[in-house]
Amino acid sequence: MKILYVTSEAAPFAKSGGLGDVAGSLPKALKQKGVDIRVILPLYRDIPDSFKKNMEVIGSYEVELNWRKQICEISRLTMDDVVYYFIGNSYYFDRDGLYGYFDEAERYLFFSKAVLDFVPKFDFWPDIVHCNDWQSAIIPFVLEKQYRTHYRQLKSVLSIHNIKYQGVYGEDTIMDILGLNKEDLTRDIEYKGDTNMMKAGIYNANWVTTVSPTYAKELEYEYYGEGLHGVIKANNHKMTGILNGIDYGIYNPQTDKHLYVNYTKSLKKKNENKRQLMKELDLKYDEDKPLVGIISRLDELKGIDLITGVIYEIMKLGLNLVVLGTGDKKYEDVFKHIHNSFPDNISVNIKFDSATASKIYAASDIILMPSRVEPCGLTQIIALKYGTIPLVRRTGGLNDTITKFDVVSGEGNGFVFNSYNAHEMLSELNRAVCLFRVNRDSWNKLVANAFKSRFDWSQSANQYIEIYD
């Protein structure tokens, strides 16, 4: 079985979010299970030179974009027994950052066509091309419209990591770049007078996956489907929700080089990380006050509006708070303002870096994730490995990974609330703070449950193999 895994980002080369984490770890897990899987992604300027210097240029070819042609240079690098191919083009990818440019449609249509043109030119002919998110979702559509006579047996899989981002562009743009006629823009790509790459991928892929079972079900509802709920319903016969995992070789408090003290399940050593981080952040340590961490993009989808709406009530619960992330300026400003009111109890870090994130995972008692939408979420899974208790809203992958702790039975690995409501979140946070403060035996049992929770890629990789077969 040969799989060409197509992604716009992959750790450790280039990453902006969860897709990068998945693309950096799932292929390794599949390779370990005997799948001949290779990854192909753009050769961005931001890929570190330490990787680029070890790449081998294996060839180049022209990619036709209707009336113009662009040169594509292919580089290859093998790491962790996985072969990576990099599509190089200085015009499209020799830029700062990964996304956000005016010609985004042209950049990723070029990338998608370059992938399809790649297949017969080199030493790897896949059985399946596995696409990810809107940047490569057009591939199944183009495969059927323009390449099917050349690739009669090639199948396609599309993974939806976040349906909010769909690749919606004007009809003229798509026709001009792909060389299509008006009659080629059939109902499987047409969207409110424009074209929608995600929609085209869903209709034309042989199979579609999402990043958690609950998210797969949620997408059939208007609230979550971002305008494509009808498309999801029409194609649910070929859709599977597969929970993302994490690479425990990367996220492991026993080996994490960023921690003050490494540990496996030692609460004493975990608490030492808490002491040291609070000292570094100029927070006042109190053994009876839990440290609550927020590691998140600061926007409404992540439930940040719930937090800022009751931020004073949260601080009155008797806790310390550390925030790490960037996003909507109005939320950044609220956190900065609240820091001035509680300088000894809240640290606000408007940035993101992995070293600080690791320290917060290890030092925090609670990780707060009141997401409005959370396709899978990796933060809560990482937190569990570090013995930090997630407090989440019951949605998407949060529902599939976190179960509400029951003091009587001792079962559960976190705190959960249901409605997207600030005061319901506040009530559950109060429950967590009270348990931490007055029932340390039950709290320690909860932490033990967190340590035992495991969401690696082994089982999920088996589910992908079933789909490939």
Kinemage of the C-alpha trace (Angstrom):
@kinemage 1
@onewidth
@group {chain A} dominant
@subgroup {mainchain}
@vectorlist {calphas} color= white
{ca met a 1} P 0.000 0.000 0.000
{ca lys a 2} L 1.486 3.332 -1.081
{ca ile a 3} L 0.176 6.649 0.261
{ca leu a 4} L 1.164 10.155 -0.815
{ca tyr a 5} L 0.281 12.394 2.132
{ca val a 6} L -0.344 15.946 0.907
{ca thr a 7} L -0.176 18.780 3.418
{ca ser a 8} L 0.464 22.516 3.449
{ca glu a 9} L 2.498 22.158 6.657
{ca ala a 10} L 4.242 19.509 8.721
{ca ala a 11} L 6.264 19.650 11.921
{ca pro a 12} L 9.150 20.085 12.422
{ca phe a 13} L 9.618 21.791 9.040
{ca ala a 14} L 6.757 24.304 8.977
{ca lys a 15} L 3.833 24.539 11.379
{ca ser a 16} L 1.112 27.036 12.205
{ca gly a 17} L -1.363 24.800 14.046
{ca gly a 18} L -2.807 21.358 14.586
{ca leu a 19} L -2.472 20.267 10.961
{ca gly a 20} L 1.296 20.657 11.260
{ca asp a 21} L 1.361 18.463 14.358
{ca val a 22} L -0.736 15.756 12.713
{ca ala a 23} L 1.258 15.790 9.480
{ca gly a 24} L 4.437 15.519 11.527
{ca ser a 25} L 3.362 12.510 13.574
{ca leu a 26} L 0.671 10.438 11.783
{ca pro a 27} L 2.903 9.437 8.833
{ca lys a 28} L 5.541 8.187 11.275
{ca ala a 29} L 2.945 6.027 13.041
{ca leu a 30} L 1.672 4.650 9.732
{ca lys a 31} L 5.213 3.938 8.565
{ca gln a 32} L 5.864 1.956 11.745
{ca lys a 33} L 2.837 -0.185 10.865
{ca gly a 34} L 4.254 -1.069 7.467
{ca val a 35} L 2.521 1.525 5.278
{ca asp a 36} L 4.711 2.980 2.512
{ca ile a 37} L 3.702 6.571 3.157
{ca arg a 38} L 5.510 9.645 1.906
{ca val a 39} L 4.758 13.285 2.647
{ca ile a 40} L 4.737 16.159 0.168
{ca leu a 41} L 4.548 19.845 1.135
{ca pro a 42} L 5.721 23.283 -0.085
{ca leu a 43} L 9.339 24.329 0.341
{ca tyr a 44} L 8.708 27.477 2.382
{ca arg a 45} L 11.346 30.084 3.110
{ca asp a 46} L 10.691 29.567 6.836
{ca ile a 47} L 11.843 25.932 6.820
{ca pro a 48} L 15.063 25.982 8.887
{ca asp a 49} L 18.357 25.812 7.009
{ca ser a 50} L 19.324 22.861 9.207
{ca phe a 51} L 16.781 20.828 7.223
{ca lys a 52} L 17.334 22.459 3.847
{ca lys a 53} L 21.057 21.711 3.810
{ca asn a 54} L 20.293 17.988 4.022
{ca met a 55} L 17.731 17.989 1.201
{ca glu a 56} L 18.542 16.441 -2.147
{ca val a 57} L 17.193 18.052 -5.314
{ca ile a 58} L 15.853 15.153 -7.402
{ca gly a 59} L 14.366 16.970 -10.381
{ca ser a 60} L 12.160 19.707 -11.751
{ca tyr a 61} L 9.257 20.125 -14.169
{ca glu a 62} L 6.819 22.702 -15.460
{ca val a 63} L 3.317 23.020 -14.011
{ca glu a 64} L 0.678 24.416 -16.352
{ca leu a 65} L -1.705 26.953 -14.853
{ca asn a 66} L -3.870 27.592 -17.895
{ca trp a 67} L -1.968 30.113 -20.052
{ca arg a 68} L 1.126 30.315 -17.855
{ca lys a 69} L 3.698 27.828 -16.685
{ca gln a 70} L 5.622 27.696 -13.422
{ca ile a 71} L 8.756 25.724 -12.642
{ca cys a 72} L 8.512 23.223 -9.786
{ca glu a 73} L 11.709 21.873 -8.196
{ca ile a 74} L 11.441 18.745 -6.057
{ca ser a 75} L 13.690 18.162 -3.063
{ca arg a 76} L 13.753 15.037 -0.915
{ca leu a 77} L 14.665 14.399 2.704
{ca thr a 78} L 14.311 11.250 4.805
{ca met a 79} L 13.699 11.661 8.536
{ca asp a 80} L 12.480 9.104 11.088
{ca asp a 81} L 12.260 6.599 8.221
{ca val a 82} L 9.675 8.774 6.405
{ca val a 83} L 10.449 10.272 2.985
{ca tyr a 84} L 9.466 13.930 2.584
{ca tyr a 85} L 9.177 15.678 -0.776
{ca phe a 86} L 9.273 19.463 -0.969
{ca ile a 87} L 7.717 21.423 -3.826
{ca gly a 88} L 9.909 24.428 -4.494
{ca asn a 89} L 8.925 27.573 -6.363
{ca ser a 90} L 10.465 30.883 -5.351
{ca tyr a 91} L 7.559 32.970 -6.638
{ca tyr a 92} L 4.931 31.212 -4.516
{ca phe a 93} L 6.799 29.956 -1.460
{ca asp a 94} L 9.916 32.092 -0.944
{ca arg a 95} L 7.997 34.385 1.383
{ca asp a 96} L 7.834 35.037 5.112
{ca gly a 97} L 5.305 32.877 6.917
{ca leu a 98} L 3.042 30.219 5.491
{ca tyr a 99} L -0.333 31.846 4.800
{ca gly a 100} L -2.148 35.118 4.410
{ca tyr a 101} L -1.161 36.351 0.951
{ca phe a 102} L -3.350 38.000 -1.698
{ca asp a 103} L -2.757 35.187 -4.192
{ca glu a 104} L -3.498 32.320 -1.811
{ca ala a 105} L -5.764 30.606 -4.335
{ca glu a 106} L -3.066 30.590 -7.013
{ca arg a 107} L -0.375 29.426 -4.590
{ca tyr a 108} L -2.248 26.333 -3.456
{ca leu a 109} L -3.779 25.534 -6.834
{ca phe a 110} L -0.199 25.485 -8.120
{ca phe a 111} L 0.765 23.250 -5.212
{ca ser a 112} L -2.158 20.895 -5.883
{ca lys a 113} L -1.420 20.596 -9.611
{ca ala a 114} L 2.284 20.145 -8.857
{ca val a 115} L 1.376 17.190 -6.633
{ca leu a 116} L -0.633 15.532 -9.389
{ca asp a 117} L 2.098 16.197 -11.950
{ca phe a 118} L 4.662 14.760 -9.533
{ca val a 119} L 3.173 11.262 -9.557
{ca pro a 120} L 4.484 9.865 -12.880
{ca lys a 121} L 7.818 11.706 -12.858
{ca phe a 122} L 9.626 10.149 -9.915
{ca asp a 123} L 10.146 6.859 -8.118
{ca phe a 124} L 6.864 6.705 -6.193
{ca trp a 125} L 3.474 5.867 -7.686
{ca pro a 126} L 0.862 5.960 -4.904
{ca asp a 127} L -2.341 3.987 -4.590
{ca ile a 128} L -3.941 6.830 -2.618
{ca val a 129} L -3.353 10.551 -2.397
{ca his a 130} L -4.334 11.744 1.094
{ca cys a 131} L -5.209 15.465 1.116
{ca asn a 132} L -5.586 17.775 4.101
{ca asp a 133} L -7.758 20.882 4.517
{ca trp a 134} L -8.630 23.400 1.818
{ca gln a 135} L -5.080 23.932 0.581
{ca ser a 136} L -5.094 20.511 -1.097
{ca ala a 137} L -8.841 19.738 -1.049
{ca ile a 138} L -9.095 20.676 -4.724
{ca ile a 139} L -6.948 17.667 -5.698
{ca pro a 140} L -9.816 15.099 -5.823
{ca phe a 141} L -11.806 17.522 -8.017
{ca val a 142} L -8.909 18.215 -10.404
{ca leu a 143} L -8.088 14.508 -10.455
{ca glu a 144} L -11.575 13.744 -11.742
{ca lys a 145} L -11.827 16.713 -14.133
{ca gln a 146} L -8.364 16.773 -15.685
{ca tyr a 147} L -6.229 13.780 -14.691
{ca arg a 148} L -8.476 10.742 -14.455
{ca thr a 149} L -7.551 9.387 -17.908
{ca his a 150} L -3.902 9.332 -16.786
{ca tyr a 151} L -4.473 7.955 -13.281
{ca arg a 152} L -7.209 5.368 -13.650
{ca gln a 153} L -6.572 3.585 -10.324
{ca leu a 154} L -5.544 6.500 -8.099
{ca lys a 155} L -7.899 7.011 -5.115
{ca ser a 156} L -8.200 10.046 -2.856
{ca val a 157} L -8.867 10.716 0.823
{ca leu a 158} L -9.587 14.154 2.294
{ca ser a 159} L -9.081 14.989 5.979
{ca ile a 160} L -10.954 17.991 7.397
{ca his a 161} L -9.053 19.523 10.291
{ca asn a 162} L -11.151 22.682 10.533
{ca ile a 163} L -14.092 23.306 8.228
{ca lys a 164} L -14.102 27.033 8.970
{ca tyr a 165} L -11.380 27.478 6.354
{ca gln a 166} L -12.759 26.349 2.991
{ca gly a 167} L -10.877 28.061 0.153
{ca val a 168} L -13.755 30.096 -1.266
{ca tyr a 169} L -12.790 32.095 -4.361
{ca gly a 170} L -14.499 33.662 -7.358
{ca glu a 171} L -15.394 31.572 -10.373
{ca asp a 172} L -13.197 33.672 -12.663
{ca thr a 173} L -10.181 33.038 -10.422
{ca ile a 174} L -10.555 29.271 -10.547
{ca met a 175} L -11.315 29.195 -14.282
{ca asp a 176} L -8.309 31.381 -15.046
{ca ile a 177} L -5.837 29.357 -12.967
{ca leu a 178} L -7.069 25.845 -13.787
{ca gly a 179} L -8.126 26.489 -17.366
{ca leu a 180} L -11.715 25.468 -16.720
{ca asn a 181} L -14.830 26.507 -18.586
{ca lys a 182} L -18.025 27.731 -16.989
{ca glu a 183} L -19.676 24.356 -17.555
{ca asp a 184} L -16.887 22.684 -15.569
{ca leu a 185} L -18.019 24.511 -12.421
{ca thr a 186} L -20.620 21.931 -11.497
{ca arg a 187} L -22.639 21.767 -8.272
{ca asp a 188} L -19.824 19.939 -6.498
{ca ile a 189} L -17.643 23.081 -6.512
{ca glu a 190} L -20.147 25.928 -6.920
{ca tyr a 191} L -20.890 27.856 -3.726
{ca lys a 192} L -23.148 30.895 -3.566
{ca gly a 193} L -21.889 32.226 -6.892
{ca asp a 194} L -18.269 31.446 -6.042
{ca thr a 195} L -16.255 28.241 -5.848
{ca asn a 196} L -15.429 26.263 -2.720
{ca met a 197} L -12.375 23.985 -2.681
{ca met a 198} L -13.401 22.182 0.497
{ca lys a 199} L -16.830 21.398 -0.949
{ca ala a 200} L -15.220 20.111 -4.141
{ca gly a 201} L -12.936 17.861 -2.139
{ca ile a 202} L -15.754 16.426 -0.032
{ca tyr a 203} L -17.836 15.512 -3.086
{ca asn a 204} L -14.985 14.079 -5.167
{ca ala a 205} L -12.807 12.277 -2.606
{ca asn a 206} L -13.327 8.544 -2.271
{ca trp a 207} L -13.394 8.939 1.497
{ca val a 208} L -13.485 11.849 3.948
{ca thr a 209} L -12.197 11.940 7.521
{ca thr a 210} L -12.425 14.460 10.322
{ca val a 211} L -10.205 14.716 13.370
{ca ser a 212} L -12.617 13.316 15.966
{ca pro a 213} L -15.803 11.214 16.004
{ca thr a 214} L -17.864 13.932 17.687
{ca tyr a 215} L -16.740 16.584 15.189
{ca ala a 216} L -17.837 14.330 12.320
{ca lys a 217} L -21.351 14.285 13.780
{ca glu a 218} L -21.364 17.989 14.653
{ca leu a 219} L -20.564 19.015 11.086
{ca glu a 220} L -24.020 17.882 9.992
{ca tyr a 221} L -25.522 20.743 12.020
{ca glu a 222} L -25.709 24.329 10.823
{ca tyr a 223} L -24.077 25.622 14.033
{ca tyr a 224} L -20.846 23.757 13.283
{ca gly a 225} L -20.935 23.183 9.528
{ca glu a 226} L -19.942 26.724 8.447
{ca gly a 227} L -22.367 26.592 5.527
{ca leu a 228} L -21.406 23.058 4.447
{ca his a 229} L -23.627 21.064 6.817
{ca gly a 230} L -25.828 19.999 3.901
{ca val a 231} L -22.772 18.836 1.962
{ca ile a 232} L -21.611 16.829 4.970
{ca lys a 233} L -25.008 15.194 5.360
{ca ala a 234} L -25.094 14.289 1.687
{ca asn a 235} L -21.693 12.603 1.977
{ca asn a 236} L -21.854 11.071 5.466
{ca his a 237} L -21.911 7.588 3.900
{ca lys a 238} L -18.206 8.024 3.146
{ca met a 239} L -17.107 9.910 6.253
{ca thr a 240} L -15.262 8.777 9.393
{ca gly a 241} L -14.214 10.700 12.486
{ca ile a 242} L -10.762 9.583 13.653
{ca leu a 243} L -9.334 11.075 16.810
{ca asn a 244} L -5.973 12.770 16.509
{ca gly a 245} L -3.176 11.577 18.732
{ca ile a 246} L 0.084 13.094 19.891
{ca asp a 247} L 3.665 11.968 19.648
{ca tyr a 248} L 4.692 11.071 23.196
{ca gly a 249} L 8.296 11.184 22.083
{ca ile a 250} L 7.846 14.951 21.800
{ca tyr a 251} L 5.324 15.698 24.550
{ca asn a 252} L 6.779 13.967 27.595
{ca pro a 253} L 7.551 15.600 30.968
{ca gln a 254} L 10.200 12.953 31.568
{ca thr a 255} L 12.308 14.208 28.650
{ca asp a 256} L 11.027 17.737 27.940
{ca lys a 257} L 14.165 19.889 27.900
{ca his a 258} L 12.193 23.063 28.658
{ca leu a 259} L 11.082 22.032 32.161
{ca tyr a 260} L 12.722 23.170 35.371
{ca val a 261} L 12.465 19.622 36.718
{ca asn a 262} L 11.690 16.541 34.665
{ca tyr a 263} L 9.243 14.030 36.087
{ca thr a 264} L 7.122 11.027 35.234
{ca lys a 265} L 4.271 10.958 37.736
{ca ser a 266} L 5.833 12.709 40.730
{ca leu a 267} L 3.472 15.333 42.162
{ca lys a 268} L 6.344 16.772 44.188
{ca lys a 269} L 8.424 17.391 41.069
{ca lys a 270} L 5.419 18.715 39.178
{ca asn a 271} L 4.808 21.169 42.003
{ca glu a 272} L 8.442 22.272 41.829
{ca asn a 273} L 7.818 23.281 38.225
{ca lys a 274} L 4.868 25.313 39.488
{ca arg a 275} L 6.999 27.074 42.079
{ca gln a 276} L 9.727 27.873 39.587
{ca leu a 277} L 7.407 29.166 36.864
{ca met a 278} L 5.483 31.369 39.264
{ca lys a 279} L 8.763 32.776 40.517
{ca glu a 280} L 9.889 33.470 36.943
{ca leu a 281} L 6.571 35.177 36.167
{ca asp a 282} L 6.536 37.202 39.436
{ca leu a 283} L 3.400 35.485 40.717
{ca lys a 284} L 2.742 34.860 44.391
{ca tyr a 285} L 2.832 31.129 45.167
{ca asp a 286} L 0.149 29.737 47.484
{ca glu a 287} L -0.155 25.966 47.867
{ca asp a 288} L -3.929 26.280 48.330
{ca lys a 289} L -4.427 28.186 45.082
{ca pro a 290} L -4.479 26.217 41.841
{ca leu a 291} L -2.578 27.580 38.873
{ca val a 292} L -4.891 27.756 35.857
{ca gly a 293} L -3.268 27.824 32.435
{ca ile a 294} L -4.642 29.109 29.144
{ca ile a 295} L -2.584 28.088 26.109
{ca ser a 296} L -4.658 29.175 23.166
{ca arg a 297} L -5.256 31.336 20.166
{ca leu a 298} L -7.181 34.256 21.618
{ca asp a 299} L -10.377 34.250 19.625
{ca glu a 300} L -14.074 33.549 19.978
{ca leu a 301} L -13.907 29.996 18.573
{ca lys a 302} L -11.691 29.065 21.508
{ca gly a 303} L -14.233 30.408 23.997
{ca ile a 304} L -12.096 33.337 25.050
{ca asp a 305} L -15.193 35.547 25.136
{ca leu a 306} L -16.584 33.326 27.904
{ca ile a 307} L -13.434 33.836 29.955
{ca thr a 308} L -13.157 37.590 29.462
{ca gly a 309} L -16.891 38.003 30.136
{ca val a 310} L -16.517 36.727 33.703
{ca ile a 311} L -12.810 37.373 34.283
{ca tyr a 312} L -13.324 39.255 37.552
{ca glu a 313} L -15.533 36.464 38.889
{ca ile a 314} L -12.854 33.956 37.887
{ca met a 315} L -10.167 35.800 39.817
{ca lys a 316} L -12.445 35.977 42.870
{ca leu a 317} L -12.486 32.154 43.023
{ca gly a 318} L -9.037 32.242 44.569
{ca leu a 319} L -6.660 31.047 41.870
{ca asn a 320} L -3.640 32.117 39.879
{ca leu a 321} L -3.810 32.451 36.114
{ca val a 322} L -1.213 32.304 33.351
{ca val a 323} L -2.148 33.133 29.751
{ca leu a 324} L -0.085 32.297 26.670
{ca gly a 325} L -1.263 33.153 23.174
{ca thr a 326} L -2.001 35.794 20.571
{ca gly a 327} L -5.127 36.665 18.640
{ca asp a 328} L -7.964 39.170 18.657
{ca lys a 329} L -6.699 42.478 20.028
{ca lys a 330} L -9.815 43.046 22.125
{ca tyr a 331} L -9.083 39.859 24.089
{ca glu a 332} L -5.400 40.673 24.366
{ca asp a 333} L -6.352 44.074 25.831
{ca val a 334} L -8.763 42.547 28.374
{ca phe a 335} L -6.078 40.214 29.695
{ca lys a 336} L -3.545 43.046 29.869
{ca his a 337} L -6.049 45.149 31.793
{ca ile a 338} L -6.912 42.407 34.267
{ca his a 339} L -3.210 41.877 34.925
{ca asn a 340} L -3.056 45.446 36.218
{ca ser a 341} L -5.842 44.646 38.688
{ca phe a 342} L -4.269 41.373 39.903
{ca pro a 343} L -0.515 41.725 39.304
{ca asp a 344} L 0.386 39.042 41.866
{ca asn a 345} L -2.104 36.499 40.522
{ca ile a 346} L -2.123 36.686 36.723
{ca ser a 347} L 0.606 36.567 34.098
{ca val a 348} L -0.280 37.546 30.540
{ca asn a 349} L 2.085 36.515 27.758
{ca ile a 350} L 0.922 37.789 24.370
{ca lys a 351} L 3.122 35.517 22.304
{ca phe a 352} L 3.596 31.859 21.592
{ca asp a 353} L 6.682 29.767 22.033
{ca ser a 354} L 7.008 26.068 22.741
{ca ala a 355} L 9.370 26.507 25.688
{ca thr a 356} L 6.896 28.635 27.655
{ca ala a 357} L 4.049 26.317 26.665
{ca ser a 358} L 5.926 23.318 28.062
{ca lys a 359} L 6.542 25.124 31.332
{ca ile a 360} L 2.848 26.003 31.635
{ca tyr a 361} L 1.771 22.426 30.907
{ca ala a 362} L 4.056 21.160 33.660
{ca ala a 363} L 3.339 23.904 36.202
{ca ser a 364} L -0.423 24.305 35.880
{ca asp a 365} L -2.976 22.409 37.910
{ca ile a 366} L -5.784 23.128 35.428
{ca ile a 367} L -5.873 23.895 31.708
{ca leu a 368} L -8.935 25.920 30.690
{ca met a 369} L -10.479 25.124 27.259
{ca pro a 370} L -14.070 26.449 26.982
{ca ser a 371} L -14.100 26.181 23.178
{ca arg a 372} L -17.154 27.031 21.128
{ca val a 373} L -15.775 24.735 18.421
{ca glu a 374} L -12.894 22.289 18.857
{ca pro a 375} L -12.485 19.797 15.976
{ca cys a 376} L -10.045 17.721 18.021
{ca gly a 377} L -7.767 19.756 20.237
{ca leu a 378} L -4.295 18.670 21.232
{ca thr a 379} L -3.854 20.973 24.223
{ca gln a 380} L -6.022 18.823 26.491
{ca ile a 381} L -4.204 15.639 25.407
{ca ile a 382} L -0.795 17.171 26.079
{ca ala a 383} L -2.020 18.491 29.435
{ca leu a 384} L -3.087 15.007 30.526
{ca lys a 385} L 0.403 13.657 29.854
{ca tyr a 386} L 1.830 16.370 32.110
{ca gly a 387} L -0.673 15.579 34.892
{ca thr a 388} L -2.587 18.815 34.344
{ca ile a 389} L -6.370 18.654 34.474
{ca pro a 390} L -8.374 19.917 31.491
{ca leu a 391} L -11.540 21.905 32.104
{ca val a 392} L -13.424 21.812 28.806
{ca arg a 393} L -16.740 22.364 27.091
{ca arg a 394} L -18.348 19.208 25.746
{ca thr a 395} L -17.694 19.619 22.029
{ca gly a 396} L -15.675 17.974 19.272
{ca gly a 397} L -12.531 16.176 20.324
{ca leu a 398} L -12.863 17.532 23.855
{ca asn a 399} L -15.921 15.320 24.237
{ca asp a 400} L -13.984 12.317 22.918
{ca thr a 401} L -10.999 12.708 25.249
{ca ile a 402} L -12.209 14.222 28.543
{ca thr a 403} L -14.681 12.595 30.923
{ca lys a 404} L -16.087 14.411 33.928
{ca phe a 405} L -14.501 13.405 37.219
{ca asp a 406} L -16.800 11.679 39.715
{ca val a 407} L -15.623 12.039 43.304
{ca val a 408} L -17.585 8.988 44.473
{ca ser a 409} L -16.409 6.513 41.838
{ca gly a 410} L -13.033 8.121 41.317
{ca glu a 411} L -13.483 7.882 37.561
{ca gly a 412} L -12.867 10.619 35.005
{ca asn a 413} L -9.928 12.704 33.870
{ca gly a 414} L -11.204 16.280 33.870
{ca phe a 415} L -13.960 18.822 34.364
{ca val a 416} L -16.678 19.274 31.748
{ca phe a 417} L -19.548 21.699 31.137
{ca asn a 418} L -22.126 21.463 28.370
{ca ser a 419} L -23.643 24.755 27.251
{ca tyr a 420} L -21.729 27.608 25.694
{ca asn a 421} L -22.390 29.761 28.727
{ca ala a 422} L -19.928 31.767 30.800
{ca his a 423} L -21.610 31.086 34.130
{ca glu a 424} L -21.824 27.348 33.501
{ca met a 425} L -18.090 27.433 32.816
{ca leu a 426} L -17.567 29.502 35.961
{ca ser a 427} L -19.546 27.000 38.043
{ca glu a 428} L -17.426 24.095 36.798
{ca leu a 429} L -14.235 26.060 37.454
{ca asn a 430} L -15.444 26.754 40.988
{ca arg a 431} L -15.996 23.010 41.416
{ca ala a 432} L -12.427 22.369 40.305
{ca val a 433} L -10.968 25.002 42.623
{ca cys a 434} L -12.931 23.658 45.584
{ca leu a 435} L -11.814 20.087 44.931
{ca phe a 436} L -8.194 21.226 44.727
{ca arg a 437} L -8.458 23.194 47.939
{ca val a 438} L -10.515 20.927 50.245
{ca asn a 439} L -10.213 17.364 48.953
{ca arg a 440} L -6.609 16.787 47.978
{ca asp a 441} L -6.971 12.991 48.051
{ca ser a 442} L -9.632 13.117 45.342
{ca trp a 443} L -7.594 15.674 43.448
{ca asn a 444} L -4.561 13.399 43.503
{ca lys a 445} L -6.730 10.543 42.241
{ca leu a 446} L -7.866 12.783 39.380
{ca val a 447} L -4.254 13.619 38.529
{ca ala a 448} L -3.408 9.909 38.578
{ca asn a 449} L -6.241 9.326 36.108
{ca ala a 450} L -4.830 12.061 33.884
{ca phe a 451} L -1.403 10.434 33.874
{ca lys a 452} L -2.991 7.116 32.860
{ca ser a 453} L -4.890 8.660 29.931
{ca arg a 454} L -3.259 7.831 26.629
{ca phe a 455} L -4.026 9.126 23.155
{ca asp a 456} L -1.144 8.121 20.942
{ca trp a 457} L -1.387 7.408 17.218
{ca ser a 458} L -1.434 3.608 17.364
{ca gln a 459} L -5.208 3.029 17.359
{ca ser a 460} L -5.929 5.984 15.084
{ca ala a 461} L -3.310 4.785 12.590
{ca asn a 462} L -5.113 1.437 12.432
{ca gln a 463} L -8.340 3.266 11.539
{ca tyr a 464} L -6.607 5.081 8.684
{ca ile a 465} L -5.232 1.775 7.433
{ca glu a 466} L -8.784 0.359 7.375
{ca ile a 467} L -9.867 3.289 5.195
{ca tyr a 468} L -6.878 2.902 2.876
{ca asp a 469} L -7.693 -0.798 2.444
